[in-house]
Amino acid sequence: MKKSIHTDEQAMFVKRLRKARMEAGLTQVEAAAKLGASQSWISKIELGELRVDAISLNRIAKLYGKPVSYFL
């Protein structure tokens, strides 16, 4: 069994995260600043190297103007 961080579902999740950020008109630096995080944190999430917890996903979804369900 594949580790969950390397599944097709995870790949779709990170693709949607990046797309939503870009549709919101934000760079990684801008999104990170608004979330109180580092640009590298955003980058690692979008590369699928780091998982996102539920609270962070909710904050990201609000910032990007998407429902949480969009990412799942």
N, CA, C and O atoms as CSV, one atom per row, in Angstrom:
chain,resi,resn,atom,element,x,y,z
A,1,MET,N,N,0.832,-1.185,0.000
A,1,MET,CA,C,0.000,0.000,0.000
A,1,MET,C,C,0.877,1.248,0.000
A,1,MET,O,O,1.847,1.341,0.752
A,2,LYS,N,N,0.519,2.208,-0.858
A,2,LYS,CA,C,1.256,3.461,-0.920
A,2,LYS,C,C,1.042,4.271,0.349
A,2,LYS,O,O,-0.014,4.191,0.977
A,3,LYS,N,N,2.056,5.053,0.721
A,3,LYS,CA,C,1.875,6.001,1.804
A,3,LYS,C,C,0.883,7.054,1.322
A,3,LYS,O,O,0.887,7.422,0.147
A,4,SER,N,N,0.033,7.539,2.228
A,4,SER,CA,C,-1.035,8.444,1.821
A,4,SER,C,C,-0.530,9.748,1.225
A,4,SER,O,O,-1.258,10.399,0.476
A,5,ILE,N,N,0.694,10.145,1.538
A,5,ILE,CA,C,1.210,11.388,0.984
A,5,ILE,C,C,1.564,11.239,-0.498
A,5,ILE,O,O,1.812,12.238,-1.173
A,6,HIS,N,N,1.589,10.010,-1.009
A,6,HIS,CA,C,1.945,9.769,-2.404
A,6,HIS,C,C,0.807,9.148,-3.202
A,6,HIS,O,O,1.053,8.440,-4.178
A,7,THR,N,N,-0.417,9.401,-2.808
A,7,THR,CA,C,-1.559,8.841,-3.517
A,7,THR,C,C,-2.040,9.788,-4.613
A,7,THR,O,O,-1.658,10.957,-4.658
A,8,ASP,N,N,-2.879,9.261,-5.487
A,8,ASP,CA,C,-3.488,10.093,-6.520
A,8,ASP,C,C,-4.334,11.197,-5.885
A,8,ASP,O,O,-4.389,12.318,-6.392
A,9,GLU,N,N,-4.989,10.871,-4.776
A,9,GLU,CA,C,-5.808,11.858,-4.078
A,9,GLU,C,C,-4.954,13.008,-3.557
A,9,GLU,O,O,-5.361,14.167,-3.634
A,10,GLN,N,N,-3.780,12.697,-3.030
A,10,GLN,CA,C,-2.883,13.738,-2.530
A,10,GLN,C,C,-2.389,14.599,-3.688
A,10,GLN,O,O,-2.274,15.817,-3.552
A,11,ALA,N,N,-2.100,13.981,-4.811
A,11,ALA,CA,C,-1.652,14.735,-5.981
A,11,ALA,C,C,-2.733,15.708,-6.444
A,11,ALA,O,O,-2.428,16.849,-6.792
A,12,MET,N,N,-3.979,15.273,-6.452
A,12,MET,CA,C,-5.086,16.144,-6.842
A,12,MET,C,C,-5.269,17.264,-5.824
A,12,MET,O,O,-5.541,18.406,-6.195
A,13,PHE,N,N,-5.121,16.941,-4.557
A,13,PHE,CA,C,-5.247,17.927,-3.484
A,13,PHE,C,C,-4.233,19.053,-3.669
A,13,PHE,O,O,-4.604,20.227,-3.631
A,14,VAL,N,N,-2.976,18.718,-3.866
A,14,VAL,CA,C,-1.956,19.766,-3.997
A,14,VAL,C,C,-2.128,20.548,-5.305
A,14,VAL,O,O,-1.828,21.741,-5.358
A,15,LYS,N,N,-2.604,19.887,-6.344
A,15,LYS,CA,C,-2.866,20.577,-7.609
A,15,LYS,C,C,-3.962,21.629,-7.409
A,15,LYS,O,O,-3.865,22.747,-7.915
A,16,ARG,N,N,-4.997,21.255,-6.670
A,16,ARG,CA,C,-6.092,22.191,-6.410
A,16,ARG,C,C,-5.647,23.329,-5.496
A,16,ARG,O,O,-6.095,24.464,-5.654
A,17,LEU,N,N,-4.772,23.032,-4.546
A,17,LEU,CA,C,-4.252,24.096,-3.684
A,17,LEU,C,C,-3.531,25.158,-4.509
A,17,LEU,O,O,-3.763,26.355,-4.344
A,18,ARG,N,N,-2.670,24.708,-5.380
A,18,ARG,CA,C,-1.908,25.650,-6.210
A,18,ARG,C,C,-2.838,26.432,-7.128
A,18,ARG,O,O,-2.702,27.648,-7.262
A,19,LYS,N,N,-3.781,25.741,-7.758
A,19,LYS,CA,C,-4.725,26.388,-8.661
A,19,LYS,C,C,-5.551,27.435,-7.916
A,19,LYS,O,O,-5.735,28.544,-8.417
A,20,ALA,N,N,-6.039,27.103,-6.748
A,20,ALA,CA,C,-6.855,28.034,-5.961
A,20,ALA,C,C,-6.054,29.266,-5.559
A,20,ALA,O,O,-6.571,30.383,-5.587
A,21,ARG,N,N,-4.791,29.064,-5.186
A,21,ARG,CA,C,-3.938,30.200,-4.819
A,21,ARG,C,C,-3.759,31.119,-6.016
A,21,ARG,O,O,-3.854,32.340,-5.893
A,22,MET,N,N,-3.502,30.536,-7.157
A,22,MET,CA,C,-3.291,31.342,-8.352
A,22,MET,C,C,-4.579,32.054,-8.773
A,22,MET,O,O,-4.535,33.209,-9.197
A,23,GLU,N,N,-5.721,31.374,-8.658
A,23,GLU,CA,C,-7.000,32.001,-8.985
A,23,GLU,C,C,-7.302,33.155,-8.024
A,23,GLU,O,O,-7.973,34.118,-8.396
A,24,ALA,N,N,-6.809,33.055,-6.802
A,24,ALA,CA,C,-6.989,34.129,-5.821
A,24,ALA,C,C,-6.034,35.286,-6.099
A,24,ALA,O,O,-6.112,36.332,-5.456
A,25,GLY,N,N,-5.135,35.091,-7.059
A,25,GLY,CA,C,-4.197,36.141,-7.439
A,25,GLY,C,C,-3.079,36.353,-6.441
A,25,GLY,O,O,-2.558,37.460,-6.304
A,26,LEU,N,N,-2.710,35.288,-5.743
A,26,LEU,CA,C,-1.677,35.381,-4.714
A,26,LEU,C,C,-0.425,34.605,-5.100
A,26,LEU,O,O,-0.507,33.516,-5.667
A,27,THR,N,N,0.712,35.167,-4.791
A,27,THR,CA,C,1.964,34.421,-4.905
A,27,THR,C,C,2.108,33.587,-3.640
A,27,THR,O,O,1.364,33.770,-2.676
A,28,GLN,N,N,3.062,32.681,-3.651
A,28,GLN,CA,C,3.325,31.908,-2.434
A,28,GLN,C,C,3.725,32.831,-1.287
A,28,GLN,O,O,3.317,32.616,-0.146
A,29,VAL,N,N,4.510,33.843,-1.581
A,29,VAL,CA,C,4.970,34.791,-0.554
A,29,VAL,C,C,3.781,35.542,0.039
A,29,VAL,O,O,3.685,35.694,1.257
A,30,GLU,N,N,2.881,36.009,-0.815
A,30,GLU,CA,C,1.709,36.759,-0.345
A,30,GLU,C,C,0.781,35.877,0.485
A,30,GLU,O,O,0.307,36.287,1.545
A,31,ALA,N,N,0.526,34.669,0.000
A,31,ALA,CA,C,-0.340,33.747,0.739
A,31,ALA,C,C,0.264,33.417,2.095
A,31,ALA,O,O,-0.437,33.409,3.107
A,32,ALA,N,N,1.551,33.148,2.116
A,32,ALA,CA,C,2.231,32.819,3.367
A,32,ALA,C,C,2.128,33.973,4.358
A,32,ALA,O,O,1.855,33.757,5.539
A,33,ALA,N,N,2.343,35.191,3.886
A,33,ALA,CA,C,2.277,36.358,4.770
A,33,ALA,C,C,0.891,36.501,5.376
A,33,ALA,O,O,0.761,36.787,6.566
A,34,LYS,N,N,-0.140,36.306,4.574
A,34,LYS,CA,C,-1.515,36.429,5.060
A,34,LYS,C,C,-1.875,35.313,6.038
A,34,LYS,O,O,-2.742,35.489,6.894
A,35,LEU,N,N,-1.210,34.168,5.911
A,35,LEU,CA,C,-1.467,33.036,6.802
A,35,LEU,C,C,-0.524,33.015,8.001
A,35,LEU,O,O,-0.663,32.179,8.894
A,36,GLY,N,N,0.425,33.928,8.016
A,36,GLY,CA,C,1.399,33.945,9.110
A,36,GLY,C,C,2.351,32.765,9.047
A,36,GLY,O,O,2.783,32.234,10.071
A,37,ALA,N,N,2.664,32.372,7.835
A,37,ALA,CA,C,3.537,31.214,7.611
A,37,ALA,C,C,4.696,31.636,6.718
A,37,ALA,O,O,4.802,32.797,6.323
A,38,SER,N,N,5.551,30.687,6.412
A,38,SER,CA,C,6.678,30.971,5.520
A,38,SER,C,C,6.330,30.543,4.091
A,38,SER,O,O,5.458,29.703,3.868
A,39,GLN,N,N,7.029,31.140,3.144
A,39,GLN,CA,C,6.845,30.755,1.748
A,39,GLN,C,C,7.222,29.305,1.546
A,39,GLN,O,O,6.601,28.606,0.745
A,40,SER,N,N,8.230,28.845,2.262
A,40,SER,CA,C,8.658,27.451,2.105
A,40,SER,C,C,7.574,26.482,2.571
A,40,SER,O,O,7.467,25.378,2.037
A,41,TRP,N,N,6.771,26.877,3.558
A,41,TRP,CA,C,5.658,26.042,4.031
A,41,TRP,C,C,4.646,25.864,2.906
A,41,TRP,O,O,4.200,24.749,2.635
A,42,ILE,N,N,4.285,26.971,2.250
A,42,ILE,CA,C,3.355,26.905,1.116
A,42,ILE,C,C,3.954,26.036,0.011
A,42,ILE,O,O,3.267,25.180,-0.547
A,43,SER,N,N,5.210,26.248,-0.301
A,43,SER,CA,C,5.876,25.489,-1.347
A,43,SER,C,C,5.869,23.993,-1.054
A,43,SER,O,O,5.549,23.188,-1.928
A,44,LYS,N,N,6.217,23.626,0.161
A,44,LYS,CA,C,6.259,22.205,0.533
A,44,LYS,C,C,4.880,21.562,0.443
A,44,LYS,O,O,4.758,20.402,0.050
A,45,ILE,N,N,3.849,22.309,0.805
A,45,ILE,CA,C,2.489,21.785,0.680
A,45,ILE,C,C,2.147,21.579,-0.788
A,45,ILE,O,O,1.628,20.530,-1.171
A,46,GLU,N,N,2.439,22.583,-1.606
A,46,GLU,CA,C,2.106,22.492,-3.031
A,46,GLU,C,C,2.930,21.446,-3.772
A,46,GLU,O,O,2.517,20.972,-4.830
A,47,LEU,N,N,4.062,21.090,-3.243
A,47,LEU,CA,C,4.881,20.025,-3.836
A,47,LEU,C,C,4.503,18.648,-3.301
A,47,LEU,O,O,5.022,17.633,-3.765
A,48,GLY,N,N,3.605,18.615,-2.331
A,48,GLY,CA,C,3.194,17.348,-1.739
A,48,GLY,C,C,4.190,16.797,-0.744
A,48,GLY,O,O,4.129,15.619,-0.394
A,49,GLU,N,N,5.105,17.629,-0.285
A,49,GLU,CA,C,6.119,17.194,0.677
A,49,GLU,C,C,5.651,17.319,2.119
A,49,GLU,O,O,6.265,16.760,3.028
A,50,LEU,N,N,4.565,18.052,2.328
A,50,LEU,CA,C,4.073,18.323,3.670
A,50,LEU,C,C,2.561,18.218,3.675
A,50,LEU,O,O,1.895,18.700,2.759
A,51,ARG,N,N,2.023,17.592,4.701
A,51,ARG,CA,C,0.574,17.475,4.833
A,51,ARG,C,C,0.002,18.723,5.484
A,51,ARG,O,O,0.702,19.472,6.166
A,52,VAL,N,N,-1.287,18.927,5.254
A,52,VAL,CA,C,-1.984,20.072,5.827
A,52,VAL,C,C,-2.995,19.558,6.838
A,52,VAL,O,O,-3.773,18.651,6.544
A,53,ASP,N,N,-2.979,20.145,8.043
A,53,ASP,CA,C,-3.981,19.744,9.029
A,53,ASP,C,C,-5.299,20.456,8.732
A,53,ASP,O,O,-5.335,21.389,7.930
A,54,ALA,N,N,-6.376,20.021,9.373
A,54,ALA,CA,C,-7.717,20.526,9.104
A,54,ALA,C,C,-7.842,22.026,9.383
A,54,ALA,O,O,-8.495,22.742,8.624
A,55,ILE,N,N,-7.236,22.495,10.438
A,55,ILE,CA,C,-7.331,23.908,10.786
A,55,ILE,C,C,-6.619,24.761,9.738
A,55,ILE,O,O,-7.136,25.799,9.325
A,56,SER,N,N,-5.445,24.328,9.312
A,56,SER,CA,C,-4.713,25.059,8.282
A,56,SER,C,C,-5.465,25.037,6.959
A,56,SER,O,O,-5.508,26.044,6.253
A,57,LEU,N,N,-6.056,23.898,6.617
A,57,LEU,CA,C,-6.824,23.815,5.380
A,57,LEU,C,C,-8.001,24.778,5.423
A,57,LEU,O,O,-8.294,25.432,4.422
A,58,ASN,N,N,-8.670,24.877,6.543
A,58,ASN,CA,C,-9.790,25.805,6.671
A,58,ASN,C,C,-9.329,27.244,6.465
A,58,ASN,O,O,-10.004,28.013,5.781
A,59,ARG,N,N,-8.202,27.616,7.041
A,59,ARG,CA,C,-7.654,28.965,6.883
A,59,ARG,C,C,-7.253,29.231,5.430
A,59,ARG,O,O,-7.508,30.312,4.898
A,60,ILE,N,N,-6.627,28.245,4.798
A,60,ILE,CA,C,-6.230,28.381,3.397
A,60,ILE,C,C,-7.466,28.538,2.511
A,60,ILE,O,O,-7.498,29.400,1.632
A,61,ALA,N,N,-8.475,27.709,2.742
A,61,ALA,CA,C,-9.698,27.763,1.946
A,61,ALA,C,C,-10.350,29.143,2.041
A,61,ALA,O,O,-10.777,29.699,1.030
A,62,LYS,N,N,-10.424,29.687,3.236
A,62,LYS,CA,C,-11.007,31.024,3.413
A,62,LYS,C,C,-10.191,32.075,2.664
A,62,LYS,O,O,-10.754,32.935,1.987
A,63,LEU,N,N,-8.878,32.006,2.785
A,63,LEU,CA,C,-8.013,32.964,2.105
A,63,LEU,C,C,-8.179,32.888,0.594
A,63,LEU,O,O,-8.209,33.917,-0.080
A,64,TYR,N,N,-8.286,31.687,0.062
A,64,TYR,CA,C,-8.380,31.486,-1.380
A,64,TYR,C,C,-9.813,31.625,-1.900
A,64,TYR,O,O,-10.038,31.577,-3.109
A,65,GLY,N,N,-10.778,31.795,-1.000
A,65,GLY,CA,C,-12.171,31.973,-1.401
A,65,GLY,C,C,-12.822,30.711,-1.936
A,65,GLY,O,O,-13.656,30.764,-2.840
A,66,LYS,N,N,-12.440,29.589,-1.376
A,66,LYS,CA,C,-12.980,28.294,-1.808
A,66,LYS,C,C,-13.540,27.554,-0.598
A,66,LYS,O,O,-13.055,27.745,0.517
A,67,PRO,N,N,-14.558,26.711,-0.800
A,67,PRO,CA,C,-14.997,25.850,0.297
A,67,PRO,C,C,-13.957,24.740,0.525
A,67,PRO,O,O,-13.251,24.350,-0.404
A,68,VAL,N,N,-13.871,24.253,1.723
A,68,VAL,CA,C,-12.925,23.174,2.022
A,68,VAL,C,C,-13.167,21.984,1.084
A,68,VAL,O,O,-12.227,21.312,0.660
A,69,SER,N,N,-14.415,21.745,0.778
A,69,SER,CA,C,-14.760,20.600,-0.086
A,69,SER,C,C,-14.117,20.691,-1.470
A,69,SER,O,O,-13.922,19.664,-2.119
A,70,TYR,N,N,-13.787,21.886,-1.932
A,70,TYR,CA,C,-13.127,22.052,-3.237
A,70,TYR,C,C,-11.809,21.277,-3.285
A,70,TYR,O,O,-11.432,20.749,-4.331
A,71,PHE,N,N,-11.123,21.214,-2.167
A,71,PHE,CA,C,-9.795,20.595,-2.121
A,71,PHE,C,C,-9.859,19.081,-1.920
A,71,PHE,O,O,-8.862,18.389,-2.127
A,72,LEU,N,N,-11.008,18.566,-1.524
A,72,LEU,CA,C,-11.108,17.147,-1.190
A,72,LEU,C,C,-11.703,16.338,-2.281
A,72,LEU,O,O,-11.850,15.124,-2.140
